[in-house]
């Protein structure tokens, strides 16, 4: 399973026991608000809003909280004007990082990202330095105990590009961004429960993290970046072997 899937699994497992639900909710609401501002408040015609709306619901954000975020995005309620920005860098071992943020103050967010990278053995990179190593995809996460053949049939019929994982980790179904909502619906219609779905950045080539120490140092940096208020998602081009993954997740 590729790096983006391993990081998604780590986030999901740790997030299930995370006490910082207020911070998570704030990030999800910000994503809903920006999606509504960019494409309108109708989930039927705004696929990105539909994805972010469902993502918030998967994390148990209350419906009225989500609806207020949509109204702030469409201008029905007063809201903050967030800007979409990306940052690029490297984690220890030369692992490429692509960071996506929503901010109302670039002068705050950029230095926070740079400082976090520096403190944990990473480095800041110029725009375009690593972005070419990633491409936008849709990602659906499913309980690893689900039958492989059943999931594979449902996913492939839904137009999925890849199915990986299972067992102790989550199944991850990768598809084109435009197919994310329909792929999720097809999987659910097949009677398979979906843990969550999201748009992500997938690395086109990967660096293997063969030791637990190397993997933990990279994951530690990713978690620190992900903990920043303005950072919405962090992507890496590293692969973590399953036996190492078990040690990282614990």
C-alpha positions in Angstrom: 0.0 0.0 0.0 1.4 3.4 -1.0 2.4 6.2 1.4 -0.7 8.3 1.1 -2.8 5.3 2.1 -0.6 4.5 5.1 -0.7 8.1 6.4 -4.5 8.1 5.9 -4.7 4.9 8.0 -2.4 6.3 10.7 -4.5 9.5 10.9 -7.7 7.5 11.0 -6.6 5.2 13.8 -5.1 7.9 15.9 -8.0 10.2 15.2 -10.5 7.7 16.6 -9.0 8.2 20.0 -8.1 11.9 19.6 -9.3 14.2 22.3 -8.8 17.2 20.0 -12.1 16.9 18.3 -12.7 20.6 18.5 -9.7 21.3 16.3 -10.7 18.6 13.9 -14.3 20.0 13.7 -12.9 23.5 13.0 -10.8 22.2 10.1 -13.7 20.3 8.6 -16.0 23.2 8.9 -13.5 25.5 7.2 -13.3 23.0 4.3 -17.1 23.0 4.0 -17.2 26.8 4.1 -14.5 27.2 1.4 -16.1 24.6 -0.9 -19.5 26.4 -0.6 -17.8 29.8 -1.4 -16.0 28.4 -4.4 -18.8 26.4 -6.0 -22.2 27.3 -4.3 -24.2 25.8 -1.6 -26.0 23.0 -3.5 -24.4 19.6 -2.9 -26.0 18.2 -6.0 -24.2 20.6 -8.3 -21.1 21.2 -6.2 -19.2 17.9 -6.0 -16.4 19.3 -3.8 -19.0 20.6 -1.3 -20.7 17.2 -1.4 -17.4 15.5 -0.5 -16.5 17.9 2.3 -20.1 17.8 3.7 -19.9 14.0 3.8 -16.4 14.1 5.3 -17.7 16.3 8.1 -20.6 14.0 8.7 -18.2 11.0 8.8 -16.5 12.7 11.7 -19.8 13.3 13.5 -19.9 17.1 13.0 -23.5 18.2 13.9 -25.7 18.9 10.9 -26.6 22.4 12.0 -22.9 23.3 12.4 -22.3 22.1 8.8 -25.3 24.0 7.5 -24.1 27.2 9.1 -20.7 26.7 7.4 -22.4 26.4 4.0 -24.4 29.6 4.7 -21.2 31.4 5.6 -19.6 30.2 2.4 -22.5 31.4 0.3 -22.7 34.7 2.1 -26.0 34.1 3.8 -24.1 34.4 7.1 -21.0 36.5 7.9 -17.8 34.5 7.7 -14.0 34.7 7.3 -12.5 34.8 3.9 -10.1 31.9 3.8 -7.4 31.5 1.1 -6.2 28.2 -0.2 -2.4 27.9 -0.1 0.1 25.1 -0.5 3.6 24.5 0.9 6.3 22.1 -0.2 9.1 20.6 1.7 11.1 17.5 2.8 10.9 15.3 5.8 13.9 13.4 7.2 15.3 10.9 4.6 14.4 13.1 1.7 10.7 12.3 1.8 8.8 14.8 -0.2 5.9 16.7 1.5 3.0 18.6 0.0 1.0 20.6 2.5 -2.5 22.1 1.9 -3.8 24.9 4.1 -6.7 27.3 4.4 -5.8 30.6 6.0 -6.9 34.1 6.6 -3.3 35.2 7.2 -0.4 33.9 5.0 2.0 35.8 7.2 1.1 33.5 10.1 0.7 30.2 8.3 3.9 30.1 6.2 6.2 30.8 9.2 4.4 28.1 11.2 4.9 25.5 8.6 8.5 26.5 8.0 9.2 26.4 11.8 7.6 23.0 12.3 9.6 21.5 9.4 12.8 22.9 10.8 12.2 21.7 14.4 11.6 18.1 13.4 14.3 17.5 10.9 12.6 18.7 7.7 13.2 21.6 5.4 11.1 24.1 3.4 11.2 23.9 -0.4 10.5 26.4 -3.2 7.1 26.2 -4.9 7.1 23.5 -7.6 10.0 21.6 -6.0 7.9 18.5 -5.1 4.4 19.3 -6.3 5.1 17.5 -9.6 5.5 14.2 -7.7 1.8 14.2 -6.7 -1.5 14.0 -8.4 -5.1 14.6 -7.1 -7.1 11.5 -6.4 -10.2 10.4 -4.6 -9.7 8.1 -1.6 -12.3 5.9 0.2 -11.4 4.1 3.5 -13.1 0.9 4.5 -12.7 -1.5 7.5 -9.9 -3.9 6.8 -12.0 -6.9 7.9 -14.3 -6.5 4.8 -14.1 -9.4 2.4 -11.5 -8.7 -0.3 -13.3 -10.2 -3.2 -16.6 -8.5 -2.3 -14.9 -5.1 -2.0 -12.8 -5.6 -5.1 -15.9 -6.4 -7.2 -17.8 -3.4 -5.9 -14.9 -1.0 -6.2 -13.9 -2.0 -9.8 -17.5 -1.8 -10.9 -17.5 1.7 -9.5 -14.5 2.7 -11.6 -11.9 2.5 -8.9 -8.2 2.5 -10.0 -6.7 0.6 -7.0 -7.7 -1.3 -3.9 -5.1 -1.9 -1.3 -4.6 -2.7 2.4 -7.0 -5.0 4.4 -6.3 -7.0 7.5 -4.9 -5.0 10.4 -5.1 -1.7 8.4 -7.9 -0.1 6.4 -8.8 -1.0 2.9 -8.1 2.0 0.7 -9.9 2.5 -2.6 -8.3 5.1 -5.0 -10.2 6.7 -7.9 -10.3 9.8 -10.0 -11.4 12.9 -8.1 -14.6 13.3 -10.2 -15.5 9.6 -9.4 -15.2 9.9 -5.6 -18.9 10.4 -4.7 -20.2 7.9 -7.2 -17.5 5.3 -6.1 -18.5 5.7 -2.5 -22.2 5.4 -3.3 -21.6 2.2 -5.3 -19.6 0.7 -2.5 -22.3 1.5 0.0 -25.0 0.2 -2.3 -23.1 -3.1 -2.4 -23.7 -3.3 1.4 -20.2 -2.3 2.4 -19.8 0.3 5.1 -17.5 3.2 4.4 -15.3 4.7 7.1 -14.6 7.9 5.3 -13.9 9.4 1.9 -11.9 12.4 0.8 -9.9 14.1 -2.0 -6.1 13.6 -1.5 -2.8 13.9 -3.3 -1.1 10.7 -4.3 2.6 10.4 -5.0 3.5 9.2 -8.4 6.7 7.5 -7.0 7.7 6.6 -3.5 10.6 6.3 -1.1 10.5 3.3 1.1 10.8 3.8 4.9 12.4 0.5 5.8 12.9 1.0 9.5 10.5 1.9 12.3 12.7 4.7 13.5 12.7 6.3 10.0 9.0 5.9 9.7 8.3 7.3 13.1 10.4 10.4 12.5 8.5 11.2 9.3 5.1 10.5 10.9 6.1 12.6 13.9 6.6 15.5 11.5 3.4 14.9 9.6 1.4 14.8 12.8 3.0 18.1 13.9 2.1 19.8 10.6 -1.3 18.3 10.7 -1.8 19.7 14.2 -1.4 23.3 12.9 -4.8 25.1 12.8 -4.5 26.3 9.2 -3.1 23.0 7.8 -5.9 20.9 6.3 -3.9 18.0 4.8 -0.3 16.7 4.5 0.8 14.3 1.9 4.1 12.3 1.6 5.8 10.3 -1.1 7.0 7.6 1.3 5.9 3.9 1.5 5.8 2.1 4.9 6.1 -1.7 4.7 3.3 -3.5 6.6 5.6 -4.8 9.3 6.9 -1.3 10.0 3.4 0.1 9.8 2.4 -2.1 12.7 5.1 -0.6 14.9 4.2 3.0 13.9 0.5 2.6 14.6 1.1 0.6 17.7 
